[in-house]
Amino acid sequence: MLENMKNMLEKAKKEKYAVPHLNINNLEWAKYILEECQELNSPVILGVSEGAAKYMGGYNVISGMVNGLLKDLNITIPVALHLDHGSSFETCKKAIDAGFSSVMIDGSKLNLEDNIKVTKEVIAYAESKNVSVEAEIGCIGGSEDGVSNEILHAKTEDCVKIVNETNLCTLAPALGSVHGIYKGEPNLNFERMKEISEKTNLPLVLHGGTGIPDDKIKMAISCGISKINVNTELQLAWHGALKKFVLNNDAYDPRKVIGSGESAIKEAIKAKVILFGSNNKA
């Protein structure tokens, strides 16, 4: 049975580890993540972007698929199904109505007052369905940006304001991470991260977990990060294994082609779970 993120993240914050948020792109992705996290006894958050939801056929398809996997694979670890970077109240509502147990409302491109307003709207609807809500402050860059400019970093006072005026489960403050592949050395603002954690007393989220050196991941966790998002690293692991398979095989059965990346993805998942310290925390 799906859970929301509240208990998962509060436990992670208290015990100083991070719950892995691993994006799914298809049935295989979801199956591999659930199987490996079950093996490692780690809680996990299955992230679904709006683009991935469209690709997979919609929020109801994904909810049905994930719930079916939980049952048929006998998954007993805590699992949340989370909308990643929901762009509007309407999108969050669709995911919630389809059975998602958690949503992110990304109002980071709005001014602070409008960000708070839309976050309140989503929370008001989500609370009636026992669904957790994540929001974002500042601007987390994309791979085209290289390393995020400090001018886009979250301000401590803005984070405190949105937390005080809403009932958020968790907050993603932009502090130097980017989505995709880093073009330079990640430059995370640990001092502000720690300050935001202490002043909000909320589990924090680190987006763009791919490519951040292990020592900086551990430092982020020590500064209050309780959820770390990873997507690109799993895609790269799968792509590398797939290329090798296709170059050396004539197989055309899609199950064999897609499945050729299973071991590589699971190895990447295991490495992240152990790094984040979430193994044996379910």
C-alpha positions in Angstrom: 0.0 0.0 0.0 1.3 3.4 -0.9 2.2 5.9 1.8 2.8 9.6 1.8 6.2 11.0 2.5 5.6 12.5 6.0 6.7 9.7 8.2 9.5 8.6 5.9 11.1 12.0 5.9 10.6 12.8 9.5 12.3 9.5 10.4 15.1 10.2 7.9 15.6 13.7 9.4 15.8 12.4 12.9 18.2 9.5 12.1 20.4 11.5 9.6 19.9 9.7 6.3 18.1 10.5 3.1 15.3 8.7 1.4 16.0 8.0 -2.3 13.6 9.7 -4.7 14.0 7.7 -7.9 12.2 8.7 -11.1 10.3 6.1 -13.1 9.9 6.1 -16.8 8.2 2.8 -17.5 7.1 -0.5 -16.0 10.6 -1.8 -15.9 12.0 1.2 -14.1 9.3 0.9 -11.4 9.9 -2.9 -11.1 13.6 -2.6 -10.8 13.5 0.1 -8.2 11.0 -1.7 -6.1 12.8 -5.0 -6.2 16.2 -3.5 -5.3 14.9 -1.3 -2.5 13.0 -4.3 -1.1 16.2 -6.3 -1.2 18.1 -3.5 0.6 15.2 -2.8 3.0 15.1 0.8 2.1 12.1 3.1 1.9 11.7 4.7 -1.6 9.8 7.5 -3.3 8.9 6.8 -6.9 9.0 10.1 -8.8 7.0 10.8 -11.9 7.5 14.0 -13.9 4.7 15.4 -16.0 6.5 14.4 -19.1 6.9 10.8 -17.9 3.2 10.7 -16.9 2.2 11.7 -20.4 4.6 9.1 -21.9 3.3 6.3 -19.8 -0.3 7.0 -20.6 -1.5 9.1 -17.7 -1.7 9.3 -13.9 -4.3 6.5 -13.6 -2.2 4.2 -15.6 0.9 4.8 -13.4 -1.1 4.5 -10.2 -2.6 1.2 -11.3 0.8 -0.1 -12.5 2.6 0.7 -9.2 -0.2 -0.6 -7.0 -0.2 -3.8 -9.0 3.6 -4.2 -8.6 3.4 -3.6 -4.9 0.9 -6.5 -4.6 2.4 -8.9 -7.1 6.0 -8.4 -6.0 5.0 -8.6 -2.3 6.6 -5.2 -1.5 6.7 -4.5 2.2 8.9 -1.4 2.4 7.4 2.1 2.6 6.7 3.4 -0.9 5.4 6.8 -1.9 4.2 7.6 -5.4 5.2 11.3 -6.0 4.4 13.8 -8.7 7.7 15.5 -9.4 7.6 19.2 -10.4 3.8 19.6 -10.7 3.3 22.8 -12.6 -0.1 23.8 -11.4 -2.9 23.0 -8.9 -4.8 21.2 -11.7 -1.9 18.9 -12.4 -1.5 18.1 -8.7 -5.2 17.4 -8.4 -5.1 15.0 -11.3 -2.3 13.0 -9.7 -4.0 13.0 -6.3 -7.3 11.9 -7.8 -5.5 9.1 -9.6 -4.1 7.8 -6.3 -0.7 9.4 -6.0 0.3 9.6 -2.3 2.5 12.7 -2.7 2.9 15.7 -5.0 5.3 18.5 -5.6 3.9 21.9 -6.5 6.7 23.8 -8.2 5.9 27.5 -7.9 9.5 28.5 -8.0 9.1 30.6 -11.1 6.4 32.6 -9.4 6.9 35.5 -7.0 6.9 34.4 -3.4 3.4 35.4 -2.6 2.0 33.6 -5.6 4.1 30.5 -4.8 2.7 30.5 -1.3 -0.8 30.9 -2.7 -0.7 28.0 -5.1 1.0 25.8 -2.4 -1.8 26.5 0.0 -4.4 25.5 -2.6 -2.6 22.2 -3.3 -2.2 21.5 0.4 -5.8 22.2 1.2 -6.9 19.6 -1.4 -4.1 17.1 -0.6 -4.7 17.0 3.2 -8.3 15.7 2.6 -6.8 12.8 0.7 -3.9 12.1 3.1 -1.4 13.2 0.5 1.9 14.9 1.3 3.1 18.1 -0.4 6.5 19.4 -1.4 7.3 22.9 -2.6 10.3 24.6 -4.1 12.0 28.0 -3.3 14.6 29.5 -5.6 15.5 28.1 -9.0 17.1 24.7 -9.5 19.0 24.8 -12.7 18.9 22.5 -15.7 21.9 20.8 -17.3 22.1 23.7 -19.8 22.8 26.0 -17.0 25.9 24.2 -15.8 26.1 25.0 -12.1 23.3 27.2 -10.7 24.2 30.8 -10.2 24.0 31.9 -6.5 21.6 34.7 -7.4 19.0 31.9 -8.0 19.6 30.3 -4.6 16.8 30.1 -2.0 16.7 32.8 0.6 16.4 31.7 4.2 13.7 34.3 5.0 11.6 33.1 2.0 11.9 29.5 3.1 10.8 30.4 6.7 7.9 32.4 5.3 6.5 29.6 3.1 6.8 27.1 5.9 5.2 29.3 8.5 2.2 30.1 6.2 1.6 26.6 4.9 1.5 23.0 6.2 4.3 21.6 4.0 5.7 18.1 4.4 9.0 19.0 2.9 10.8 21.8 1.1 13.2 21.9 -1.8 15.4 25.0 -1.5 17.6 25.7 -4.6 21.1 25.9 -3.3 23.4 25.1 -6.2 22.2 21.7 -7.6 21.1 21.3 -11.2 19.0 18.7 -13.1 20.8 16.5 -15.5 24.6 16.3 -16.0 26.8 18.9 -14.3 29.1 20.8 -16.6 31.3 21.9 -13.7 31.9 21.0 -10.1 28.7 21.2 -8.0 28.9 24.1 -5.7 26.3 23.6 -3.0 25.6 26.3 -0.4 25.9 24.1 2.8 25.9 27.0 5.2 22.5 28.2 4.0 21.2 24.7 3.7 22.0 24.2 7.4 20.5 27.5 8.3 17.3 26.8 6.4 17.0 23.4 8.1 17.5 24.8 11.5 15.0 27.7 11.1 12.3 25.7 9.3 12.8 22.4 11.2 11.5 20.7 8.1 13.0 17.8 6.2 14.7 19.3 3.1 15.0 18.0 -0.5 18.0 18.0 -2.8 17.1 17.9 -6.4 19.7 17.0 -9.1 21.4 14.2 -7.1 23.2 12.8 -10.2 26.9 13.7 -10.4 27.3 15.2 -6.9 30.4 13.7 -5.2 29.8 11.3 -2.4 31.4 13.6 0.2 29.1 16.5 -0.7 26.0 14.1 -0.6 27.0 13.2 3.0 27.6 16.8 3.9 24.1 17.7 2.5 22.5 15.0 4.7 24.3 16.3 7.7 23.0 19.8 6.9 19.3 18.7 6.9 18.7 17.0 3.5 16.3 14.1 4.0 15.3 13.3 0.4 17.5 13.2 -2.6 16.2 13.0 -6.2 18.0 10.9 -8.8 17.0 10.3 -12.4 19.7 10.9 -14.9 22.2 8.6 -13.2 19.8 5.6 -13.6 19.1 6.6 -17.2 22.9 6.7 -18.0 23.4 3.3 -16.4 20.6 1.8 -18.4 21.7 3.4 -21.6 25.3 2.2 -21.3 24.2 -1.4 -20.7 21.6 -1.2 -23.6 24.2 0.1 -26.1 26.6 -2.7 -25.2 23.8 -5.3 -25.6 22.5 -4.0 -28.9 26.0 -3.8 -30.4 26.6 -7.5 -29.4 23.3 -9.1 -30.0 20.7 -9.6 -32.7 17.9 -9.9 -30.2 14.8 -7.9 -31.1 12.4 -9.0 -28.4 11.7 -5.8 -26.5 11.7 -7.6 -23.2 15.3 -8.7 -23.8 16.3 -5.3 -25.2 14.8 -3.2 -22.4 15.7 -5.8 -19.8 19.4 -5.7 -20.8 19.8 -2.6 -18.5 18.3 -4.3 -15.4 21.6 -5.2 -13.6 23.2 -1.8 -14.4 20.2 0.1 -13.0 20.0 -2.0 -9.9 23.7 -1.5 -9.3 23.2 2.2 -9.5 20.3 2.1 -7.2 22.2 0.0 -4.6 25.1 2.5 -4.7 22.7 5.4 -4.0 20.8 3.7 -1.3 24.0 2.8 0.6 25.4 6.3 0.0 22.2 7.9 1.3 22.2 5.6 4.3 18.6 4.4 3.8 19.4 0.7 3.6 17.8 -1.2 6.5 15.7 1.8 7.4 12.4 0.5 6.2 
